[in-house]
Structure formats: structure tokens, C-alpha cells
Amino acid sequence: MIGTITNTCTIIVGSIIGAVIKKGIRPEWQKVLFTAMGLASLALGFNAVCHNMPNSEYPVLFILSLSIGGLIGTILALDGRFKRVVDKVSKNNSKEYPLAQGLSTGVLLFCIGTLSIVGPINSALLGDNTYLYTNATLDFVTSAVLATTYGIGMVLAAPILFCWQGSIWLIARLCGNIIPDSLLCEMQIVGGVLIVASGLAILNIKDCKTLNLLPSLFIPVIYFLLLALL
């Protein structure tokens, strides 16, 4: 778990540094960083989709996942609920740069990716934390940049990452290497689309209400479980 703990701490430290720097950043510089974060989200999301799509064994699964998951998230009103909770927690929430948007983007960037998913598995099975340390470095920079725009509230993404990676680590530790590569591939395709959706929201191109789409990540898991039972 040392890799996950390190990754969690880097997000906390990066967020604190970014929030401190934010006070001395001019508004026009802040907007540039904001735009850069949106473009980076688009690039990372498209890269995840393009990299994993050729390896997909079920090319239509991501469409079903987004449709079913989006419907579930909309019925549960996840996006609205999350924003209300964040508004209550954060006293200095900016209307121009809402913390809820920053947290949803941060959580997706931190949690959905090869390093953040495969890293805990390698750590649990092989004792190899290389992926997690690499991910920690990337998350340190990302959290600092996000915090320059959204403020100290970005530290709230740290416990979410810890629970995410910790759960993967625990499952791998208890069950062994039973997570098929094909499942990881499908999850990363869906995750890539969600990161693209966050980028579109940051750039004010389209508010896709990304959190309503979050249940889409679990549809491939359910699908593979059904395949295993049949």
C-alpha cells in the first residue's frame, strides 16, 4: 500500500502548493492554466480511447456502458447531488471556477488510467510500486495546476483516490491476478470518454454532466461478471 499512500500524499501536497501559488497568479494567467487543463484533459482522454480501442474485444460495449451508466446516473442525479455537497463543504466556492467541476475532473484524471489501475495490481501481486510512483509524480503536477484554479478544495480528491486504488489493491491481494486485460481495456475506453467530457466542460464547449456518466465505468465490470457466470 506504500505506493497508494505516496500517490495520495502527492495530491494533498500538490493541492496545497497550487492553492498557495493561486494567490499570486493574475486572472489572465489563471485563465491560461484553466484552458491548458481543459486541453490536457481532451488530449489524455482521446489518447486513452485511441490507445485501447484497437484492443477492444467488444467494440460496442463502451456505447452500451455510456448509455446505461448515463441513464442510471441521471436518474440518481449524481451530478446535482455532488455539486450540492461540494457547495456545502466549500465556503469559498467560485462561480466562475466551481470546485465541483474541478473535483470531478481531478478524480477522473487521477483514478482512470493505466497507471492508476494496473499500479495497485502490480503492487499487490509483485510488490512493484513503479507505476504508482510514476502516477504520483503526474498527479502532483496535475493537482497543483488544478488547485491554482479551483483552490485548496482539490485535496478532497486525495481520499477518493486512496479508496479507489486501495480497493483495487485489496481485490488483487485477496483474489490474485483474476482481473482480465480485456476488462481493463474496456474500462479505460469508457474512462477516456469521461475525461474528454470533463475537458469539454472545462473549456465551456459542452457541459456533459460527467458525474451522471460515472456509473458507466461499472457496466463493463457487470458485463464480465455475467460472462463468467454463464
Secondary structure as the mmCIF struct_conf table of DSSP 4:
data_model
#
loop_
_struct_conf.conf_type_id
_struct_conf.id
_struct_conf.beg_label_comp_id
_struct_conf.beg_label_asym_id
_struct_conf.beg_label_seq_id
_struct_conf.end_label_comp_id
_struct_conf.end_label_asym_id
_struct_conf.end_label_seq_id
HELX_RH_AL_P HELX_RH_AL_P1 ILE A 2 LYS A 22
TURN_TY1_P TURN_TY1_P1 LYS A 23 GLY A 24
BEND BEND1 ILE A 25 ILE A 25
HELX_RH_AL_P HELX_RH_AL_P2 PRO A 27 ASN A 52
HELX_RH_3T_P HELX_RH_3T_P1 MET A 53 ASN A 55
BEND BEND2 GLU A 57 GLU A 57
TURN_TY1_P TURN_TY1_P2 PRO A 59 VAL A 60
HELX_RH_AL_P HELX_RH_AL_P3 LEU A 61 LEU A 76
TURN_TY1_P TURN_TY1_P3 ALA A 77 ALA A 77
HELX_RH_AL_P HELX_RH_AL_P4 LEU A 78 VAL A 89
BEND BEND3 LYS A 91 ASN A 92
BEND BEND4 LYS A 95 TYR A 97
HELX_RH_AL_P HELX_RH_AL_P5 LEU A 99 CYS A 111
BEND BEND5 ILE A 112 GLY A 113
HELX_RH_AL_P HELX_RH_AL_P6 THR A 114 LEU A 126
HELX_RH_AL_P HELX_RH_AL_P7 THR A 130 TYR A 150
HELX_RH_3T_P HELX_RH_3T_P2 ILE A 152 LEU A 156
HELX_RH_AL_P HELX_RH_AL_P8 ALA A 157 CYS A 175
BEND BEND6 ASN A 177 ASN A 177
BEND BEND7 ILE A 179 ILE A 179
HELX_RH_AL_P HELX_RH_AL_P9 ASP A 181 ILE A 202
TURN_TY1_P TURN_TY1_P4 LEU A 203 ASN A 204
BEND BEND8 ILE A 205 ILE A 205
HELX_RH_3T_P HELX_RH_3T_P3 THR A 210 PHE A 218
HELX_RH_AL_P HELX_RH_AL_P10 ILE A 219 LEU A 229
#
